[in-house]
Amino acid sequence: VPTGVEVALSMQHGGPYPASTDSRFTSVGADGIKRFARPLSFQSWPDELLPDELKEGNPLGIARTVDGELHTAKK
């Protein structure tokens, strides 16, 4: 992150400008994620239309949690 402030659940701050353009809200942490993220749902999408990170076959070989079960990265 260019400012040195990580957008992560454990991070929280607020206050007057420039910490936030509105002192009632924060620009980092869980509330920042909720404030700026655009929710998307890929439920029932055909596998060929999904991004590689979400495809059933895991073509990128990344570690991820699927249906509550951890799948480790391919080596």
N, CA, C and O atoms as a Tripos MOL2 file, in Angstrom:
@<TRIPOS>MOLECULE
protein
  300   299    75     0     0
PROTEIN
NO_CHARGES

@<TRIPOS>ATOM
      1 N           0.8530   -1.1720    0.0000 N.3       1 VAL1
      2 CA          0.0000    0.0000    0.0000 C.3       1 VAL1
      3 C           0.9010    1.2380    0.0000 C.2       1 VAL1
      4 O           1.7960    1.3340    0.8400 O.2       1 VAL1
      5 N           0.6970    2.1650   -0.8950 N.am      2 PRO2
      6 CA          1.5760    3.3290   -0.9870 C.3       2 PRO2
      7 C           1.6650    4.1460    0.2980 C.2       2 PRO2
      8 O           2.7220    4.7060    0.5880 O.2       2 PRO2
      9 N           0.5990    4.2290    1.0670 N.am      3 THR3
     10 CA          0.6170    5.0300    2.2920 C.3       3 THR3
     11 C           1.2760    4.3060    3.4490 C.2       3 THR3
     12 O           1.5500    4.9220    4.4790 O.2       3 THR3
     13 N           1.5370    3.0200    3.3090 N.am      4 GLY4
     14 CA          2.1090    2.2390    4.3920 C.3       4 GLY4
     15 C           1.0690    1.6800    5.3330 C.2       4 GLY4
     16 O           1.4150    1.0020    6.3000 O.2       4 GLY4
     17 N          -0.2020    1.9480    5.0730 N.am      5 VAL5
     18 CA         -1.2870    1.4520    5.9090 C.3       5 VAL5
     19 C          -1.9300    0.2720    5.2000 C.2       5 VAL5
     20 O          -2.4480    0.4040    4.0910 O.2       5 VAL5
     21 N          -1.8900   -0.8820    5.8530 N.am      6 GLU6
     22 CA         -2.4430   -2.0900    5.2540 C.3       6 GLU6
     23 C          -3.9630   -2.1080    5.3730 C.2       6 GLU6
     24 O          -4.5090   -1.7290    6.4090 O.2       6 GLU6
     25 N          -4.6460   -2.5450    4.3210 N.am      7 VAL7
     26 CA         -6.0900   -2.7540    4.3760 C.3       7 VAL7
     27 C          -6.2990   -4.1790    4.8670 C.2       7 VAL7
     28 O          -6.3010   -5.1220    4.0760 O.2       7 VAL7
     29 N          -6.4730   -4.3290    6.1710 N.am      8 ALA8
     30 CA         -6.6030   -5.6390    6.7950 C.3       8 ALA8
     31 C          -7.5980   -5.5490    7.9400 C.2       8 ALA8
     32 O          -7.8580   -4.4650    8.4630 O.2       8 ALA8
     33 N          -8.1520   -6.6900    8.3290 N.am      9 LEU9
     34 CA         -9.1510   -6.7050    9.3920 C.3       9 LEU9
     35 C          -8.6070   -6.1630   10.7090 C.2       9 LEU9
     36 O          -9.3660   -5.5860   11.4880 O.2       9 LEU9
     37 N          -7.3290   -6.3300   10.9750 N.am     10 SER10
     38 CA         -6.7630   -5.9110   12.2590 C.3      10 SER10
     39 C          -6.4330   -4.4190   12.3250 C.2      10 SER10
     40 O          -6.0520   -3.9230   13.3850 O.2      10 SER10
     41 N          -6.5700   -3.7020   11.2220 N.am     11 MET11
     42 CA         -6.2030   -2.2890   11.1710 C.3      11 MET11
     43 C          -7.4540   -1.4330   11.3430 C.2      11 MET11
     44 O          -8.4930   -1.7280   10.7530 O.2      11 MET11
     45 N          -7.3600   -0.3720   12.1490 N.am     12 GLN12
     46 CA         -8.5050    0.5240   12.3260 C.3      12 GLN12
     47 C          -7.9830    1.9080   12.6730 C.2      12 GLN12
     48 O          -7.1060    2.0360   13.5270 O.2      12 GLN12
     49 N          -8.4910    2.9230   12.0450 N.am     13 HIS13
     50 CA         -8.2320    4.3010   12.4440 C.3      13 HIS13
     51 C          -9.2820    5.1820   11.8150 C.2      13 HIS13
     52 O          -9.9600    4.7730   10.8720 O.2      13 HIS13
     53 N          -9.4160    6.3400   12.3070 N.am     14 GLY14
     54 CA        -10.3700    7.3010   11.7820 C.3      14 GLY14
     55 C          -9.9360    8.6760   12.2430 C.2      14 GLY14
     56 O          -8.8270    8.8400   12.7510 O.2      14 GLY14
     57 N         -10.7790    9.6440   12.0760 N.am     15 GLY15
     58 CA        -10.4450   10.9710   12.5530 C.3      15 GLY15
     59 C         -10.5540   11.9970   11.4550 C.2      15 GLY15
     60 O         -11.1240   11.7330   10.3960 O.2      15 GLY15
     61 N         -10.0070   13.1670   11.7100 N.am     16 PRO16
     62 CA        -10.1450   14.2550   10.7540 C.3      16 PRO16
     63 C          -9.3240   14.0200    9.4910 C.2      16 PRO16
     64 O          -8.4440   13.1590    9.4590 O.2      16 PRO16
     65 N          -9.6170   14.7800    8.4730 N.am     17 TYR17
     66 CA         -8.8900   14.7180    7.2100 C.3      17 TYR17
     67 C          -7.4080   14.8580    7.5100 C.2      17 TYR17
     68 O          -7.0800   15.7000    8.3460 O.2      17 TYR17
     69 N          -6.4850   14.1250    6.9190 N.am     18 PRO18
     70 CA         -6.6230   13.2350    5.7810 C.3      18 PRO18
     71 C          -6.8210   11.7660    6.1410 C.2      18 PRO18
     72 O          -6.8410   10.9190    5.2480 O.2      18 PRO18
     73 N          -6.9710   11.4370    7.4440 N.am     19 ALA19
     74 CA         -7.1900   10.0320    7.7940 C.3      19 ALA19
     75 C          -8.4230    9.5030    7.0800 C.2      19 ALA19
     76 O          -8.4630    8.3410    6.6760 O.2      19 ALA19
     77 N          -9.4000   10.3350    6.9290 N.am     20 SER20
     78 CA        -10.6170    9.9780    6.2100 C.3      20 SER20
     79 C         -11.2550   11.2720    5.7630 C.2      20 SER20
     80 O         -11.0570   12.3080    6.3970 O.2      20 SER20
     81 N         -12.0100   11.2370    4.6920 N.am     21 THR21
     82 CA        -12.6870   12.4520    4.2520 C.3      21 THR21
     83 C         -13.9370   12.7100    5.0760 C.2      21 THR21
     84 O         -14.5600   13.7640    4.9450 O.2      21 THR21
     85 N         -14.3100   11.7620    5.9210 N.am     22 ASP22
     86 CA        -15.4580   11.9060    6.8100 C.3      22 ASP22
     87 C         -15.0640   11.2840    8.1440 C.2      22 ASP22
     88 O         -14.8080   10.0820    8.2060 O.2      22 ASP22
     89 N         -15.0110   12.0630    9.1940 N.am     23 SER23
     90 CA        -14.4970   11.5810   10.4750 C.3      23 SER23
     91 C         -15.3410   10.4770   11.1020 C.2      23 SER23
     92 O         -14.9110    9.8520   12.0700 O.2      23 SER23
     93 N         -16.5360   10.2270   10.5660 N.am     24 ARG24
     94 CA        -17.3710    9.1330   11.0900 C.3      24 ARG24
     95 C         -16.9540    7.7800   10.5330 C.2      24 ARG24
     96 O         -17.4270    6.7500   11.0130 O.2      24 ARG24
     97 N         -16.0880    7.7570    9.5400 N.am     25 PHE25
     98 CA        -15.7070    6.5190    8.8700 C.3      25 PHE25
     99 C         -14.1940    6.3600    8.8320 C.2      25 PHE25
    100 O         -13.4550    7.3270    9.0170 O.2      25 PHE25
    101 N         -13.7430    5.1490    8.5920 N.am     26 THR26
    102 CA        -12.3210    4.8640    8.4560 C.3      26 THR26
    103 C         -12.0270    4.4350    7.0220 C.2      26 THR26
    104 O         -12.9150    3.9650    6.3100 O.2      26 THR26
    105 N         -10.7910    4.6000    6.6110 N.am     27 SER27
    106 CA        -10.4160    4.2070    5.2520 C.3      27 SER27
    107 C          -9.6190    2.9130    5.2380 C.2      27 SER27
    108 O          -9.1700    2.4770    4.1770 O.2      27 SER27
    109 N          -9.4330    2.2870    6.4080 N.am     28 VAL28
    110 CA         -8.6960    1.0240    6.4830 C.3      28 VAL28
    111 C          -9.4540    0.0500    7.3740 C.2      28 VAL28
    112 O         -10.4660    0.4100    7.9750 O.2      28 VAL28
    113 N          -8.9670   -1.1760    7.4580 N.am     29 GLY29
    114 CA         -9.5810   -2.1790    8.3240 C.3      29 GLY29
    115 C         -10.8710   -2.7300    7.7450 C.2      29 GLY29
    116 O         -11.1990   -2.4940    6.5820 O.2      29 GLY29
    117 N         -11.5980   -3.4680    8.5750 N.am     30 ALA30
    118 CA        -12.8320   -4.1140    8.1270 C.3      30 ALA30
    119 C         -13.8480   -3.0940    7.6310 C.2      30 ALA30
    120 O         -14.5200   -3.3210    6.6250 O.2      30 ALA30
    121 N         -13.9640   -1.9690    8.3340 N.am     31 ASP31
    122 CA        -14.9230   -0.9480    7.9040 C.3      31 ASP31
    123 C         -14.5130   -0.3060    6.5830 C.2      31 ASP31
    124 O         -15.3700    0.0460    5.7730 O.2      31 ASP31
    125 N         -13.2110   -0.1510    6.3620 N.am     32 GLY32
    126 CA        -12.7320    0.3750    5.0810 C.3      32 GLY32
    127 C         -13.0200   -0.5850    3.9420 C.2      32 GLY32
    128 O         -13.3750   -0.1660    2.8400 O.2      32 GLY32
    129 N         -12.8650   -1.8840    4.2120 N.am     33 ILE33
    130 CA        -13.1730   -2.8930    3.1970 C.3      33 ILE33
    131 C         -14.6520   -2.8290    2.8470 C.2      33 ILE33
    132 O         -15.0150   -2.8530    1.6710 O.2      33 ILE33
    133 N         -15.5120   -2.7460    3.8670 N.am     34 LYS34
    134 CA        -16.9600   -2.6510    3.6210 C.3      34 LYS34
    135 C         -17.3060   -1.3640    2.8780 C.2      34 LYS34
    136 O         -18.2040   -1.3510    2.0360 O.2      34 LYS34
    137 N         -16.5940   -0.2810    3.1910 N.am     35 ARG35
    138 CA        -16.8970    1.0200    2.6020 C.3      35 ARG35
    139 C         -16.5490    1.0880    1.1180 C.2      35 ARG35
    140 O         -17.2890    1.6800    0.3320 O.2      35 ARG35
    141 N         -15.4180    0.4790    0.7310 N.am     36 PHE36
    142 CA        -14.9360    0.6490   -0.6320 C.3      36 PHE36
    143 C         -15.0760   -0.5780   -1.5270 C.2      36 PHE36
    144 O         -14.9550   -0.4560   -2.7460 O.2      36 PHE36
    145 N         -15.3270   -1.7490   -0.9600 N.am     37 ALA37
    146 CA        -15.4080   -2.9690   -1.7710 C.3      37 ALA37
    147 C         -16.7570   -3.0650   -2.4780 C.2      37 ALA37
    148 O         -17.7810   -2.6230   -1.9570 O.2      37 ALA37
    149 N         -16.7370   -3.6390   -3.6500 N.am     38 ARG38
    150 CA        -17.9700   -3.8770   -4.3940 C.3      38 ARG38
    151 C         -18.2760   -5.3670   -4.2790 C.2      38 ARG38
    152 O         -17.5250   -6.1910   -4.8000 O.2      38 ARG38
    153 N         -19.3710   -5.7260   -3.6000 N.am     39 PRO39
    154 CA        -19.6640   -7.1510   -3.4300 C.3      39 PRO39
    155 C         -20.0270   -7.8280   -4.7540 C.2      39 PRO39
    156 O         -20.7810   -7.2830   -5.5610 O.2      39 PRO39
    157 N         -19.4830   -9.0070   -4.9540 N.am     40 LEU40
    158 CA        -19.7670   -9.8010   -6.1440 C.3      40 LEU40
    159 C         -20.1450  -11.2080   -5.7240 C.2      40 LEU40
    160 O         -19.6870  -11.7010   -4.6940 O.2      40 LEU40
    161 N         -20.9700  -11.8430   -6.5140 N.am     41 SER41
    162 CA        -21.3250  -13.2390   -6.2620 C.3      41 SER41
    163 C         -21.1150  -14.0270   -7.5460 C.2      41 SER41
    164 O         -21.5530  -13.6150   -8.6200 O.2      41 SER41
    165 N         -20.4380  -15.1680   -7.4240 N.am     42 PHE42
    166 CA        -20.1890  -16.0290   -8.5730 C.3      42 PHE42
    167 C         -20.9610  -17.3370   -8.4440 C.2      42 PHE42
    168 O         -20.6450  -18.3130   -9.1250 O.2      42 PHE42
    169 N         -21.9660  -17.3630   -7.5810 N.am     43 GLN43
    170 CA        -22.7530  -18.5740   -7.3580 C.3      43 GLN43
    171 C         -23.4650  -18.9900   -8.6440 C.2      43 GLN43
    172 O         -24.0960  -18.1680   -9.3090 O.2      43 GLN43
    173 N         -23.3590  -20.2600   -8.9810 N.am     44 SER44
    174 CA        -24.0120  -20.8680  -10.1490 C.3      44 SER44
    175 C         -23.4410  -20.3910  -11.4880 C.2      44 SER44
    176 O         -24.0760  -20.5970  -12.5220 O.2      44 SER44
    177 N         -22.2750  -19.7660  -11.5000 N.am     45 TRP45
    178 CA        -21.6530  -19.3720  -12.7590 C.3      45 TRP45
    179 C         -21.0150  -20.5900  -13.4070 C.2      45 TRP45
    180 O         -20.5010  -21.4580  -12.7010 O.2      45 TRP45
    181 N         -21.0340  -20.6780  -14.7390 N.am     46 PRO46
    182 CA        -20.3070  -21.7590  -15.4160 C.3      46 PRO46
    183 C         -18.8030  -21.6190  -15.1560 C.2      46 PRO46
    184 O         -18.2770  -20.5070  -15.1130 O.2      46 PRO46
    185 N         -18.1250  -22.7420  -14.9840 N.am     47 ASP47
    186 CA        -16.7020  -22.7380  -14.6530 C.3      47 ASP47
    187 C         -15.8670  -21.9760  -15.6780 C.2      47 ASP47
    188 O         -14.9000  -21.3130  -15.3040 O.2      47 ASP47
    189 N         -16.2140  -22.0540  -16.9520 N.am     48 GLU48
    190 CA        -15.4160  -21.3900  -17.9890 C.3      48 GLU48
    191 C         -15.5130  -19.8640  -17.9280 C.2      48 GLU48
    192 O         -14.6720  -19.1760  -18.5070 O.2      48 GLU48
    193 N         -16.5180  -19.3240  -17.2410 N.am     49 LEU49
    194 CA        -16.6670  -17.8740  -17.1220 C.3      49 LEU49
    195 C         -16.0540  -17.3130  -15.8400 C.2      49 LEU49
    196 O         -15.9410  -16.0970  -15.6870 O.2      49 LEU49
    197 N         -15.6620  -18.1860  -14.9260 N.am     50 LEU50
    198 CA        -15.0780  -17.7490  -13.6620 C.3      50 LEU50
    199 C         -13.6310  -17.3010  -13.8510 C.2      50 LEU50
    200 O         -12.9470  -17.7770  -14.7560 O.2      50 LEU50
    201 N         -13.1590  -16.3780  -12.9930 N.am     51 PRO51
    202 CA        -11.7290  -16.0620  -13.0060 C.3      51 PRO51
    203 C         -10.9300  -17.2980  -12.5950 C.2      51 PRO51
    204 O         -11.4470  -18.1560  -11.8800 O.2      51 PRO51
    205 N          -9.6830  -17.3960  -13.0380 N.am     52 ASP52
    206 CA         -8.8600  -18.5750  -12.7440 C.3      52 ASP52
    207 C          -8.7750  -18.8750  -11.2500 C.2      52 ASP52
    208 O          -8.7100  -20.0390  -10.8570 O.2      52 ASP52
    209 N          -8.7750  -17.8360  -10.4160 N.am     53 GLU53
    210 CA         -8.6810  -18.0330   -8.9690 C.3      53 GLU53
    211 C          -9.8650  -18.8040   -8.4040 C.2      53 GLU53
    212 O          -9.7560  -19.4020   -7.3330 O.2      53 GLU53
    213 N         -10.9990  -18.8020   -9.1080 N.am     54 LEU54
    214 CA        -12.2140  -19.4310   -8.5870 C.3      54 LEU54
    215 C         -12.6090  -20.7080   -9.3110 C.2      54 LEU54
    216 O         -13.5700  -21.3650   -8.9100 O.2      54 LEU54
    217 N         -11.9030  -21.0720  -10.3540 N.am     55 LYS55
    218 CA        -12.2660  -22.2700  -11.1170 C.3      55 LYS55
    219 C         -12.0920  -23.5280  -10.2780 C.2      55 LYS55
    220 O         -11.1750  -23.6190   -9.4610 O.2      55 LYS55
    221 N         -12.9720  -24.4880  -10.4840 N.am     56 GLU56
    222 CA        -12.9750  -25.7380   -9.7280 C.3      56 GLU56
    223 C         -11.6390  -26.4710   -9.8140 C.2      56 GLU56
    224 O         -11.1870  -27.0410   -8.8220 O.2      56 GLU56
    225 N         -11.0050  -26.4640  -10.9780 N.am     57 GLY57
    226 CA         -9.7500  -27.1820  -11.1750 C.3      57 GLY57
    227 C          -8.5290  -26.4930  -10.5810 C.2      57 GLY57
    228 O          -7.4480  -27.0810  -10.5480 O.2      57 GLY57
    229 N          -8.6840  -25.2430  -10.1060 N.am     58 ASN58
    230 CA         -7.5940  -24.4670   -9.5140 C.3      58 ASN58
    231 C          -6.3690  -24.4070  -10.4370 C.2      58 ASN58
    232 O          -5.2940  -24.8730  -10.0590 O.2      58 ASN58
    233 N          -6.5180  -23.8360  -11.6500 N.am     59 PRO59
    234 CA         -5.4060  -23.8190  -12.6040 C.3      59 PRO59
    235 C          -4.1840  -23.0320  -12.1250 C.2      59 PRO59
    236 O          -3.0800  -23.2690  -12.6140 O.2      59 PRO59
    237 N          -4.3530  -22.1130  -11.1920 N.am     60 LEU60
    238 CA         -3.2200  -21.3390  -10.6830 C.3      60 LEU60
    239 C          -2.4910  -22.0640   -9.5580 C.2      60 LEU60
    240 O          -1.3920  -21.6680   -9.1690 O.2      60 LEU60
    241 N          -3.0960  -23.1180   -9.0390 N.am     61 GLY61
    242 CA         -2.4610  -23.8940   -7.9800 C.3      61 GLY61
    243 C          -2.2810  -23.1380   -6.6810 C.2      61 GLY61
    244 O          -1.2820  -23.3240   -5.9870 O.2      61 GLY61
    245 N          -3.2380  -22.2870   -6.3430 N.am     62 ILE62
    246 CA         -3.1320  -21.4900   -5.1240 C.3      62 ILE62
    247 C          -3.7700  -22.2120   -3.9410 C.2      62 ILE62
    248 O          -4.6550  -23.0490   -4.1160 O.2      62 ILE62
    249 N          -3.3120  -21.8780   -2.7370 N.am     63 ALA63
    250 CA         -3.9420  -22.4050   -1.5240 C.3      63 ALA63
    251 C          -5.2450  -21.6450   -1.3130 C.2      63 ALA63
    252 O          -5.2710  -20.4200   -1.4330 O.2      63 ALA63
    253 N          -6.3180  -22.3490   -1.0020 N.am     64 ARG64
    254 CA         -7.6040  -21.6880   -0.7940 C.3      64 ARG64
    255 C          -8.5160  -22.5700    0.0410 C.2      64 ARG64
    256 O          -8.2850  -23.7710    0.1820 O.2      64 ARG64
    257 N          -9.5480  -21.9590    0.5880 N.am     65 THR65
    258 CA        -10.5500  -22.6740    1.3640 C.3      65 THR65
    259 C         -11.8000  -22.8070    0.5130 C.2      65 THR65
    260 O         -12.3380  -21.8080    0.0380 O.2      65 THR65
    261 N         -12.2640  -24.0340    0.3180 N.am     66 VAL66
    262 CA        -13.4610  -24.3140   -0.4680 C.3      66 VAL66
    263 C         -14.4070  -25.1170    0.4060 C.2      66 VAL66
    264 O         -14.0470  -26.1830    0.9060 O.2      66 VAL66
    265 N         -15.6270  -24.6030    0.5900 N.am     67 ASP67
    266 CA        -16.6270  -25.2580    1.4360 C.3      67 ASP67
    267 C         -16.0650  -25.5860    2.8150 C.2      67 ASP67
    268 O         -16.3280  -26.6580    3.3600 O.2      67 ASP67
    269 N         -15.2920  -24.6620    3.3750 N.am     68 GLY68
    270 CA        -14.7430  -24.8250    4.7100 C.3      68 GLY68
    271 C         -13.5510  -25.7530    4.8120 C.2      68 GLY68
    272 O         -13.0780  -26.0180    5.9180 O.2      68 GLY68
    273 N         -13.0500  -26.2540    3.6970 N.am     69 GLU69
    274 CA        -11.9190  -27.1850    3.6950 C.3      69 GLU69
    275 C         -10.7160  -26.5290    3.0240 C.2      69 GLU69
    276 O         -10.8280  -25.9920    1.9220 O.2      69 GLU69
    277 N          -9.5540  -26.5770    3.7030 N.am     70 LEU70
    278 CA         -8.3420  -25.9790    3.1580 C.3      70 LEU70
    279 C          -7.7350  -26.8760    2.0930 C.2      70 LEU70
    280 O          -7.4920  -28.0590    2.3310 O.2      70 LEU70
    281 N          -7.4910  -26.3120    0.9240 N.am     71 HIS71
    282 CA         -6.8060  -27.0020   -0.1700 C.3      71 HIS71
    283 C          -5.4580  -26.3180   -0.3320 C.2      71 HIS71
    284 O          -5.4040  -25.1120   -0.5750 O.2      71 HIS71
    285 N          -4.3790  -27.0600   -0.2020 N.am     72 THR72
    286 CA         -3.0480  -26.4650   -0.2860 C.3      72 THR72
    287 C          -2.6330  -26.2580   -1.7360 C.2      72 THR72
    288 O          -3.1840  -26.8600   -2.6580 O.2      72 THR72
    289 N          -1.6510  -25.3920   -1.9060 N.am     73 ALA73
    290 CA         -1.1580  -25.0680   -3.2460 C.3      73 ALA73
    291 C          -0.4510  -26.2620   -3.8600 C.2      73 ALA73
    292 O           0.1550  -27.0760   -3.1630 O.2      73 ALA73
    293 N          -0.5410  -26.3490   -5.1860 N.am     74 LYS74
    294 CA          0.2010  -27.3760   -5.9230 C.3      74 LYS74
    295 C           1.6720  -27.0120   -5.9260 C.2      74 LYS74
    296 O           2.0240  -25.8320   -5.9230 O.2      74 LYS74
    297 N           2.5280  -28.0140   -5.9330 N.am     75 LYS75
    298 CA          3.9760  -27.7400   -5.9570 C.3      75 LYS75
    299 C           4.5720  -28.1460   -7.2710 C.2      75 LYS75
    300 O           5.7760  -27.9920   -7.4770 O.2      75 LYS75
@<TRIPOS>BOND
     1     1     2 1
     2     2     3 1
     3     3     4 2
     4     3     5 am
     5     5     6 1
     6     6     7 1
     7     7     8 2
     8     7     9 am
     9     9    10 1
    10    10    11 1
    11    11    12 2
    12    11    13 am
    13    13    14 1
    14    14    15 1
    15    15    16 2
    16    15    17 am
    17    17    18 1
    18    18    19 1
    19    19    20 2
    20    19    21 am
    21    21    22 1
    22    22    23 1
    23    23    24 2
    24    23    25 am
    25    25    26 1
    26    26    27 1
    27    27    28 2
    28    27    29 am
    29    29    30 1
    30    30    31 1
    31    31    32 2
    32    31    33 am
    33    33    34 1
    34    34    35 1
    35    35    36 2
    36    35    37 am
    37    37    38 1
    38    38    39 1
    39    39    40 2
    40    39    41 am
    41    41    42 1
    42    42    43 1
    43    43    44 2
    44    43    45 am
    45    45    46 1
    46    46    47 1
    47    47    48 2
    48    47    49 am
    49    49    50 1
    50    50    51 1
    51    51    52 2
    52    51    53 am
    53    53    54 1
    54    54    55 1
    55    55    56 2
    56    55    57 am
    57    57    58 1
    58    58    59 1
    59    59    60 2
    60    59    61 am
    61    61    62 1
    62    62    63 1
    63    63    64 2
    64    63    65 am
    65    65    66 1
    66    66    67 1
    67    67    68 2
    68    67    69 am
    69    69    70 1
    70    70    71 1
    71    71    72 2
    72    71    73 am
    73    73    74 1
    74    74    75 1
    75    75    76 2
    76    75    77 am
    77    77    78 1
    78    78    79 1
    79    79    80 2
    80    79    81 am
    81    81    82 1
    82    82    83 1
    83    83    84 2
    84    83    85 am
    85    85    86 1
    86    86    87 1
    87    87    88 2
    88    87    89 am
    89    89    90 1
    90    90    91 1
    91    91    92 2
    92    91    93 am
    93    93    94 1
    94    94    95 1
    95    95    96 2
    96    95    97 am
    97    97    98 1
    98    98    99 1
    99    99   100 2
   100    99   101 am
   101   101   102 1
   102   102   103 1
   103   103   104 2
   104   103   105 am
   105   105   106 1
   106   106   107 1
   107   107   108 2
   108   107   109 am
   109   109   110 1
   110   110   111 1
   111   111   112 2
   112   111   113 am
   113   113   114 1
   114   114   115 1
   115   115   116 2
   116   115   117 am
   117   117   118 1
   118   118   119 1
   119   119   120 2
   120   119   121 am
   121   121   122 1
   122   122   123 1
   123   123   124 2
   124   123   125 am
   125   125   126 1
   126   126   127 1
   127   127   128 2
   128   127   129 am
   129   129   130 1
   130   130   131 1
   131   131   132 2
   132   131   133 am
   133   133   134 1
   134   134   135 1
   135   135   136 2
   136   135   137 am
   137   137   138 1
   138   138   139 1
   139   139   140 2
   140   139   141 am
   141   141   142 1
   142   142   143 1
   143   143   144 2
   144   143   145 am
   145   145   146 1
   146   146   147 1
   147   147   148 2
   148   147   149 am
   149   149   150 1
   150   150   151 1
   151   151   152 2
   152   151   153 am
   153   153   154 1
   154   154   155 1
   155   155   156 2
   156   155   157 am
   157   157   158 1
   158   158   159 1
   159   159   160 2
   160   159   161 am
   161   161   162 1
   162   162   163 1
   163   163   164 2
   164   163   165 am
   165   165   166 1
   166   166   167 1
   167   167   168 2
   168   167   169 am
   169   169   170 1
   170   170   171 1
   171   171   172 2
   172   171   173 am
   173   173   174 1
   174   174   175 1
   175   175   176 2
   176   175   177 am
   177   177   178 1
   178   178   179 1
   179   179   180 2
   180   179   181 am
   181   181   182 1
   182   182   183 1
   183   183   184 2
   184   183   185 am
   185   185   186 1
   186   186   187 1
   187   187   188 2
   188   187   189 am
   189   189   190 1
   190   190   191 1
   191   191   192 2
   192   191   193 am
   193   193   194 1
   194   194   195 1
   195   195   196 2
   196   195   197 am
   197   197   198 1
   198   198   199 1
   199   199   200 2
   200   199   201 am
   201   201   202 1
   202   202   203 1
   203   203   204 2
   204   203   205 am
   205   205   206 1
   206   206   207 1
   207   207   208 2
   208   207   209 am
   209   209   210 1
   210   210   211 1
   211   211   212 2
   212   211   213 am
   213   213   214 1
   214   214   215 1
   215   215   216 2
   216   215   217 am
   217   217   218 1
   218   218   219 1
   219   219   220 2
   220   219   221 am
   221   221   222 1
   222   222   223 1
   223   223   224 2
   224   223   225 am
   225   225   226 1
   226   226   227 1
   227   227   228 2
   228   227   229 am
   229   229   230 1
   230   230   231 1
   231   231   232 2
   232   231   233 am
   233   233   234 1
   234   234   235 1
   235   235   236 2
   236   235   237 am
   237   237   238 1
   238   238   239 1
   239   239   240 2
   240   239   241 am
   241   241   242 1
   242   242   243 1
   243   243   244 2
   244   243   245 am
   245   245   246 1
   246   246   247 1
   247   247   248 2
   248   247   249 am
   249   249   250 1
   250   250   251 1
   251   251   252 2
   252   251   253 am
   253   253   254 1
   254   254   255 1
   255   255   256 2
   256   255   257 am
   257   257   258 1
   258   258   259 1
   259   259   260 2
   260   259   261 am
   261   261   262 1
   262   262   263 1
   263   263   264 2
   264   263   265 am
   265   265   266 1
   266   266   267 1
   267   267   268 2
   268   267   269 am
   269   269   270 1
   270   270   271 1
   271   271   272 2
   272   271   273 am
   273   273   274 1
   274   274   275 1
   275   275   276 2
   276   275   277 am
   277   277   278 1
   278   278   279 1
   279   279   280 2
   280   279   281 am
   281   281   282 1
   282   282   283 1
   283   283   284 2
   284   283   285 am
   285   285   286 1
   286   286   287 1
   287   287   288 2
   288   287   289 am
   289   289   290 1
   290   290   291 1
   291   291   292 2
   292   291   293 am
   293   293   294 1
   294   294   295 1
   295   295   296 2
   296   295   297 am
   297   297   298 1
   298   298   299 1
   299   299   300 2
@<TRIPOS>SUBSTRUCTURE
     1 VAL1         2 RESIDUE 1 A VAL
     2 PRO2         6 RESIDUE 1 A PRO
     3 THR3        10 RESIDUE 1 A THR
     4 GLY4        14 RESIDUE 1 A GLY
     5 VAL5        18 RESIDUE 1 A VAL
     6 GLU6        22 RESIDUE 1 A GLU
     7 VAL7        26 RESIDUE 1 A VAL
     8 ALA8        30 RESIDUE 1 A ALA
     9 LEU9        34 RESIDUE 1 A LEU
    10 SER10       38 RESIDUE 1 A SER
    11 MET11       42 RESIDUE 1 A MET
    12 GLN12       46 RESIDUE 1 A GLN
    13 HIS13       50 RESIDUE 1 A HIS
    14 GLY14       54 RESIDUE 1 A GLY
    15 GLY15       58 RESIDUE 1 A GLY
    16 PRO16       62 RESIDUE 1 A PRO
    17 TYR17       66 RESIDUE 1 A TYR
    18 PRO18       70 RESIDUE 1 A PRO
    19 ALA19       74 RESIDUE 1 A ALA
    20 SER20       78 RESIDUE 1 A SER
    21 THR21       82 RESIDUE 1 A THR
    22 ASP22       86 RESIDUE 1 A ASP
    23 SER23       90 RESIDUE 1 A SER
    24 ARG24       94 RESIDUE 1 A ARG
    25 PHE25       98 RESIDUE 1 A PHE
    26 THR26      102 RESIDUE 1 A THR
    27 SER27      106 RESIDUE 1 A SER
    28 VAL28      110 RESIDUE 1 A VAL
    29 GLY29      114 RESIDUE 1 A GLY
    30 ALA30      118 RESIDUE 1 A ALA
    31 ASP31      122 RESIDUE 1 A ASP
    32 GLY32      126 RESIDUE 1 A GLY
    33 ILE33      130 RESIDUE 1 A ILE
    34 LYS34      134 RESIDUE 1 A LYS
    35 ARG35      138 RESIDUE 1 A ARG
    36 PHE36      142 RESIDUE 1 A PHE
    37 ALA37      146 RESIDUE 1 A ALA
    38 ARG38      150 RESIDUE 1 A ARG
    39 PRO39      154 RESIDUE 1 A PRO
    40 LEU40      158 RESIDUE 1 A LEU
    41 SER41      162 RESIDUE 1 A SER
    42 PHE42      166 RESIDUE 1 A PHE
    43 GLN43      170 RESIDUE 1 A GLN
    44 SER44      174 RESIDUE 1 A SER
    45 TRP45      178 RESIDUE 1 A TRP
    46 PRO46      182 RESIDUE 1 A PRO
    47 ASP47      186 RESIDUE 1 A ASP
    48 GLU48      190 RESIDUE 1 A GLU
    49 LEU49      194 RESIDUE 1 A LEU
    50 LEU50      198 RESIDUE 1 A LEU
    51 PRO51      202 RESIDUE 1 A PRO
    52 ASP52      206 RESIDUE 1 A ASP
    53 GLU53      210 RESIDUE 1 A GLU
    54 LEU54      214 RESIDUE 1 A LEU
    55 LYS55      218 RESIDUE 1 A LYS
    56 GLU56      222 RESIDUE 1 A GLU
    57 GLY57      226 RESIDUE 1 A GLY
    58 ASN58      230 RESIDUE 1 A ASN
    59 PRO59      234 RESIDUE 1 A PRO
    60 LEU60      238 RESIDUE 1 A LEU
    61 GLY61      242 RESIDUE 1 A GLY
    62 ILE62      246 RESIDUE 1 A ILE
    63 ALA63      250 RESIDUE 1 A ALA
    64 ARG64      254 RESIDUE 1 A ARG
    65 THR65      258 RESIDUE 1 A THR
    66 VAL66      262 RESIDUE 1 A VAL
    67 ASP67      266 RESIDUE 1 A ASP
    68 GLY68      270 RESIDUE 1 A GLY
    69 GLU69      274 RESIDUE 1 A GLU
    70 LEU70      278 RESIDUE 1 A LEU
    71 HIS71      282 RESIDUE 1 A HIS
    72 THR72      286 RESIDUE 1 A THR
    73 ALA73      290 RESIDUE 1 A ALA
    74 LYS74      294 RESIDUE 1 A LYS
    75 LYS75      298 RESIDUE 1 A LYS
